[in-house]
């Protein structure tokens, strides 16, 4: 009987498991497939800058916690497991449109270092082609390589004593116990549902839904900083590889596959943004199912009517950057401490009032 049973072995579930284990809890994690092989593996790993002490909203505070803690956390994982997660501060350029006029003010109030660039100044920094929007240089934008980070997390959880049950799906929660797909019932002191796009079905509660995103991986001359243009981006890995993303397809449901049209659109975007990529070769492409929510905010907190059942799901495009902040709050809640971030806007039964904007979209 573990203290905490976690359903979902992606970046949210595993980071929470590690934090809880380090806090002294016995933890078991159950996942329907291999750990971290869904949205957590498929993402680009962009880590925007942030400052939790001056963040204007709870979601930006979660992001700020991640920005502040990721360097030390990456070093901790490397020291514990010997696995480098690829964390590095590479800088980024965000291209803002007329709809984003309030964003620089949000950055300034948060204390984020940025510079407004002219088009010529941006082209001196990066080999840009046709780019819409006004460029802003973000000195502290960072990145992590998702598959490397997930391998490090799995290894760190194992070393911390977390019981890891891969390929062990769950049917849901009934009569005070977690019911696994094989019929086994698991009893624990606390339960955490962190199963990404599959969380709503397990909880029998609406809210989280799959949003397919396709990504292409190119090899060839590219940019040196992360380029963020609305919902699309280029992420240079520093070893001749560049990630190009991403589509956003809620209509695809749980169909996790690439499409010729989706990949062709990403390649056209890459070549238009950085013309030198016209000579790049397509190394690979893949799709992932992001856990979307009606207002683009995650669900974090207790499940109504079940005081020992909690949820942490619906992080949509920002699972990596919100993972540390979410795990910090989850650990506080499950260990009986006041949360360091206000969760009223994240609870399952919150009043939904349209999409909520945050300081970054990628």
Residue pairs with C-beta under 8 A, 6 or more apart in sequence:
1 187
1 188
1 189
2 25
2 26
2 27
2 28
2 163
2 186
2 188
2 189
3 20
3 25
3 26
3 27
3 188
3 189
3 190
4 17
4 20
4 25
4 26
4 27
4 28
4 188
4 189
4 190
4 191
4 192
4 334
5 27
5 28
5 29
5 30
5 178
5 186
5 188
5 190
5 191
5 192
6 13
6 16
6 17
6 27
6 28
6 29
6 30
6 191
6 192
6 194
7 13
7 30
7 31
7 170
7 178
7 191
7 192
7 193
7 194
7 195
7 199
7 202
8 29
8 30
8 31
8 192
8 193
8 194
8 195
8 196
8 198
8 199
8 313
9 29
9 30
9 31
9 35
9 36
9 154
9 164
9 166
10 31
10 35
10 36
10 38
10 39
10 40
10 150
10 194
10 195
10 196
10 319
11 36
11 40
11 146
11 149
11 150
11 153
11 319
11 320
11 323
12 40
12 194
12 196
12 312
12 313
12 315
12 319
12 323
12 326
12 327
13 29
13 31
13 192
13 194
13 195
13 312
14 29
14 35
14 36
14 150
14 153
14 154
14 157
15 153
15 323
15 324
15 326
15 327
16 192
16 194
16 312
16 326
16 327
16 330
16 331
17 27
17 29
17 157
17 160
17 162
18 153
18 156
18 157
18 160
18 162
18 327
19 327
19 328
19 330
19 331
20 27
20 330
20 331
20 334
20 335
21 27
21 157
21 160
21 161
21 162
22 160
23 331
23 335
25 334
25 335
26 161
26 163
27 157
27 161
27 162
27 163
28 162
28 163
28 165
28 186
28 188
29 35
29 157
29 162
29 163
29 164
29 165
30 165
30 168
30 169
30 170
30 178
30 180
30 186
31 165
31 166
31 167
31 168
31 169
31 195
32 167
32 168
32 169
32 170
32 181
32 195
32 198
33 166
33 167
34 166
34 167
35 150
35 153
35 154
35 164
35 166
36 147
36 150
36 151
36 153
36 154
37 150
38 196
38 197
38 288
38 289
39 196
39 197
39 213
39 288
39 289
39 290
39 291
39 319
40 146
40 150
40 196
40 319
40 320
41 146
41 147
41 150
41 288
42 146
42 213
42 215
42 286
42 287
42 288
43 146
43 288
43 317
43 319
43 320
44 143
44 146
44 215
44 233
44 235
44 243
44 245
44 246
44 362
45 86
45 143
45 144
45 145
45 146
45 149
45 235
45 320
46 92
46 141
46 143
46 226
46 228
46 233
46 235
46 320
46 321
46 362
47 66
47 67
47 70
47 87
47 141
47 142
47 143
47 144
47 320
47 321
48 63
48 67
48 92
48 138
48 141
48 321
48 359
48 360
48 362
49 67
49 112
49 113
49 138
49 139
49 140
49 141
49 142
50 60
50 63
50 64
50 65
50 66
50 67
50 68
50 110
50 112
50 359
51 64
51 67
51 68
51 110
51 111
51 112
52 61
52 64
52 65
52 67
52 68
52 325
53 64
54 64
54 109
54 110
54 111
55 61
55 63
55 64
55 110
56 106
56 109
56 110
56 359
57 345
57 356
57 358
58 341
58 342
58 343
58 345
58 346
59 297
59 298
59 322
59 345
59 356
59 358
60 106
60 110
60 358
60 359
61 325
61 341
62 322
62 325
62 326
62 329
62 341
63 318
63 321
63 322
63 325
63 358
63 359
63 360
64 110
64 325
65 324
65 325
65 328
65 341
66 320
66 321
66 322
66 323
66 324
66 325
67 140
67 142
67 321
69 324
69 328
70 87
70 142
70 144
70 324
71 87
71 142
73 324
74 85
74 87
74 144
74 149
76 156
77 83
77 85
77 149
77 152
77 153
77 155
77 156
78 84
78 85
78 152
80 155
80 156
80 159
81 152
81 155
81 156
81 159
83 148
83 151
83 152
83 155
84 148
84 152
85 144
85 145
85 148
85 149
85 152
86 143
86 144
86 145
86 148
86 149
86 237
87 142
87 143
87 144
87 149
88 142
88 143
88 238
89 140
89 141
89 142
90 141
90 142
90 143
90 224
90 225
90 226
90 236
90 238
91 137
91 138
91 139
91 140
91 141
91 224
91 225
91 226
92 137
92 138
92 141
92 225
92 226
92 227
92 228
93 117
93 122
93 125
93 126
93 135
93 136
93 137
93 138
93 225
93 226
93 227
93 228
94 103
94 135
94 136
94 138
94 228
94 360
94 362
95 131
95 132
95 133
95 134
95 135
95 136
95 227
95 228
95 229
95 230
96 103
96 104
96 133
96 134
96 136
97 132
97 133
97 134
97 230
100 133
103 359
104 114
104 116
104 136
106 359
107 114
107 136
107 359
108 114
110 359
112 138
112 140
112 359
113 138
113 139
113 140
114 136
114 137
114 138
114 139
115 136
115 137
115 139
116 134
116 135
116 136
117 125
117 134
117 135
117 136
117 137
118 135
119 131
119 135
121 135
122 128
122 131
122 135
122 137
125 137
125 224
125 225
126 223
126 224
126 225
126 227
126 274
127 221
127 223
127 274
127 275
127 276
128 223
128 227
128 273
128 274
129 271
129 272
129 273
129 274
129 275
130 272
130 273
131 227
131 229
131 273
132 229
133 229
133 230
141 225
141 226
143 226
143 235
143 237
144 320
145 237
146 320
149 320
154 164
157 164
158 164
168 180
168 181
168 182
169 180
169 181
170 178
170 179
170 180
170 181
170 195
170 202
171 179
171 180
171 181
171 202
172 178
172 179
172 201
172 202
172 203
172 204
173 179
173 191
173 193
173 202
173 203
173 306
173 309
176 187
177 185
177 186
177 187
178 185
178 186
178 187
178 188
178 191
179 185
179 186
180 186
189 308
190 308
190 309
190 310
190 334
191 308
191 309
191 310
192 310
192 311
192 312
192 330
192 334
193 199
193 202
193 203
193 303
193 309
193 310
193 311
193 312
193 313
194 311
194 312
194 313
195 202
195 313
196 208
196 289
196 290
196 291
196 313
196 319
197 208
197 209
197 210
197 211
197 254
197 289
197 290
197 291
197 292
199 208
199 291
199 299
199 311
199 313
199 314
200 206
200 207
200 208
200 209
200 313
203 303
203 311
205 303
205 348
207 293
207 294
207 299
207 314
207 348
208 291
208 292
208 293
208 299
208 313
208 314
209 250
209 291
209 292
209 293
210 250
210 252
210 253
210 254
210 289
210 290
210 291
210 292
211 248
211 249
211 250
211 252
211 289
211 290
211 291
211 292
211 316
212 247
212 248
212 249
212 250
212 252
212 253
212 255
212 256
212 287
212 288
212 289
212 290
213 245
213 246
213 247
213 248
213 249
213 287
213 288
213 289
213 290
213 317
214 245
214 246
214 247
214 249
214 258
214 259
214 262
214 263
214 266
214 285
214 286
214 287
215 243
215 244
215 245
215 246
215 266
215 285
215 286
215 287
215 288
216 243
216 244
216 245
216 263
216 266
216 267
216 270
216 282
216 284
216 285
217 241
217 242
217 243
217 244
217 282
217 283
217 284
217 285
218 241
218 242
218 244
218 267
218 270
218 277
218 280
218 281
218 282
218 283
219 240
219 241
219 242
219 280
219 281
219 283
220 240
220 242
220 276
220 277
220 279
220 280
220 281
221 276
221 277
221 279
221 280
222 234
222 236
222 242
222 274
222 276
222 277
222 280
223 234
223 236
223 242
223 274
224 236
225 236
226 233
226 234
226 235
226 236
226 362
227 233
227 234
227 273
227 274
228 360
228 361
228 362
229 273
230 361
231 246
231 248
231 317
231 361
231 362
232 244
232 245
232 246
232 266
232 269
233 243
233 244
233 245
233 246
233 362
234 242
234 243
234 244
234 270
234 273
234 274
235 242
235 243
235 245
236 242
237 243
241 283
242 270
242 277
242 280
244 266
244 267
244 269
244 270
245 266
246 266
246 317
247 262
247 265
247 266
249 262
250 292
254 289
256 287
256 288
256 289
257 287
258 285
258 286
258 287
262 287
263 282
263 285
266 285
267 282
270 277
270 280
271 277
271 278
290 316
290 317
290 319
291 313
291 314
291 315
291 316
291 319
292 314
292 316
293 299
293 314
293 316
294 352
295 352
295 353
295 354
295 355
295 356
296 316
296 355
296 356
296 358
297 314
297 345
297 346
297 356
298 312
298 313
298 314
298 315
298 316
298 322
298 326
298 346
299 311
299 312
299 313
299 314
299 346
299 347
299 348
300 311
300 312
300 326
300 329
300 330
300 343
300 346
300 347
301 310
301 311
301 333
301 343
301 346
301 347
301 348
302 309
302 310
302 311
302 333
302 347
303 309
303 310
303 311
303 348
304 348
304 349
310 330
310 333
310 334
311 348
312 326
312 330
315 322
315 323
315 326
317 361
317 362
318 358
318 360
321 360
325 341
328 340
328 341
329 339
329 340
329 341
329 343
332 338
332 339
332 340
333 339
333 343
344 350
345 356
